[in-house]
Amino acid sequence: MAKFIQFVKADENHEGNPMYWIANKRSGDTIGQVFWYGPWHQWTCRFKEDSVWSQDCLADVREFILSL
C-alpha cells in the first residue's frame, strides 16, 4: 500500500477502460491520473504540472500500473 498517495477509480472511462485519479492522502488533492493509452497499448500516467514526486511515490505508481 502506498504511503503518501492513493488511487481512486474515476467516474469516467478513457478509451473504454477505467481511469484512476492519483490523490495525495493527506490533502486529498488530485495530483495525477492513470489511464489506458491506446496507441501504446498500455497503462500510462500523467502528473499535474506543479506536483513533486519522490522515487518512492513513482515506484508506487509503477506498482499500481503493473497490478492493472
KOLROFI-865686 format. One record per residue: residue in one letter; z, x, y of N, C-alpha, C in turn. Coordinates in steps of 0.1 Angstrom, whole numbers, padded with zeros to 4 digits, always signed. Layout:
% residues N
AZXYZXYZXY/...
//
This chain:
% residues 68
M+0000+0008-0012+0000+0000+0000+0000+0009+0012/A-0008+0005+0022-0009+0013+0034+0003+0012+0042/K+0007+0023+0049+0020+0024+0056+0018+0017+0070/F+0007+0020+0077+0006+0016+0091-0004+0005+0094/I-0013+0003+0084-0024-0007+0086-0024-0018+0075/Q-0030-0029+0077-0032-0039+0067-0046-0045+0068/F-0050-0050+0057-0064-0055+0056-0062-0071+0054/V-0069-0078+0063-0068-0092+0064-0082-0098+0062/K-0083-0107+0052-0096-0113+0050-0100-0122+0062/A-0112-0120+0067-0116-0127+0079-0121-0141+0074/D-0121-0150+0084-0126-0164+0081-0141-0164+0079/E-0148-0155+0085-0163-0155+0084-0167-0144+0074/N-0180-0146+0069-0186-0137+0060-0197-0128+0067/H-0201-0117+0061-0212-0109+0066-0221-0107+0055/E-0234-0111+0057-0244-0109+0046-0240-0116+0033/G-0233-0127+0034-0229-0134+0022-0217-0128+0015/N-0210-0118+0021-0199-0112+0015-0187-0113+0024/P-0175-0113+0018-0163-0114+0027-0162-0102+0036/M-0155-0104+0047-0153-0094+0057-0138-0092+0059/Y-0133-0081+0062-0119-0078+0063-0116-0072+0076/W-0106-0077+0083-0101-0070+0096-0091-0059+0092/I-0091-0048+0099-0081-0038+0097-0071-0040+0109/A-0059-0042+0106-0049-0045+0117-0037-0035+0116/N-0032-0032+0128-0020-0024+0129-0009-0032+0125/K-0001-0028+0116+0011-0035+0110+0021-0038+0121/R+0023-0029+0130+0034-0030+0140+0030-0040+0151/S+0018-0039+0157+0014-0047+0168+0006-0059+0164/G+0000-0059+0152-0009-0069+0147-0023-0069+0153/D-0025-0058+0162-0038-0057+0168-0049-0054+0158/T-0061-0060+0160-0072-0056+0151-0078-0043+0156/I-0080-0034+0147-0085-0020+0151-0098-0016+0144/G-0102-0025+0135-0115-0022+0128-0118-0033+0119/Q-0129-0031+0111-0133-0041+0101-0140-0034+0090/V-0139-0040+0078-0146-0036+0066-0156-0046+0063/F-0168-0043+0060-0178-0052+0057-0189-0046+0048/W-0196-0055+0041-0208-0051+0033-0220-0048+0042/Y-0226-0036+0040-0237-0033+0048-0249-0032+0038/G-0257-0042+0039-0269-0044+0030-0278-0032+0029/P-0283-0027+0041-0293-0016+0040-0288-0004+0032/W-0275-0002+0032-0269+0010+0024-0264+0005+0010/H-0263-0008+0008-0258-0013-0005-0244-0009-0008/Q-0236-0009+0002-0222-0005+0000-0213-0011+0011/W-0200-0010+0008-0190-0014+0018-0188-0003+0028/T-0187-0007+0041-0186+0002+0052-0175-0003+0061/C-0172+0005+0071-0163+0001+0081-0167+0006+0095/R-0162-0001+0105-0163+0003+0119-0150+0001+0126/F-0148+0010+0135-0135+0010+0142-0136+0007+0157/K-0126+0001+0163-0127-0001+0177-0127+0012+0184/E-0134+0012+0195-0136+0025+0203-0123+0032+0207/D-0113+0024+0211-0101+0030+0216-0090+0033+0205/S-0094+0031+0193-0084+0033+0182-0083+0047+0178/V-0072+0052+0174-0069+0066+0169-0065+0065+0155/W-0071+0074+0147-0069+0074+0132-0064+0087+0127/S-0054+0086+0119-0049+0098+0112-0056+0099+0098/Q-0055+0111+0092-0061+0112+0079-0055+0103+0069/D-0042+0100+0070-0036+0091+0061-0042+0077+0062/C-0044+0072+0074-0049+0059+0076-0064+0058+0072/L-0071+0069+0074-0085+0069+0069-0085+0069+0054/A-0076+0076+0048-0075+0076+0033-0072+0061+0028/D-0063+0054+0035-0060+0040+0032-0072+0032+0033/V-0081+0034+0043-0093+0026+0044-0102+0029+0032/R-0103+0042+0029-0112+0046+0018-0107+0040+0005/E-0094+0040+0002-0089+0034-0010-0092+0019-0010/F-0090+0012+0001-0093-0002+0002-0108-0005-0002/I-0117+0003+0004-0131+0001+0002-0134+0004-0013/L-0128+0014-0019-0131+0017-0033-0126+0005-0042/S-0115-0002-0037-0110-0013-0045-0119-0025-0045/L-0128-0025-0035-0137-0037-0035-0148-0036-0045/
//
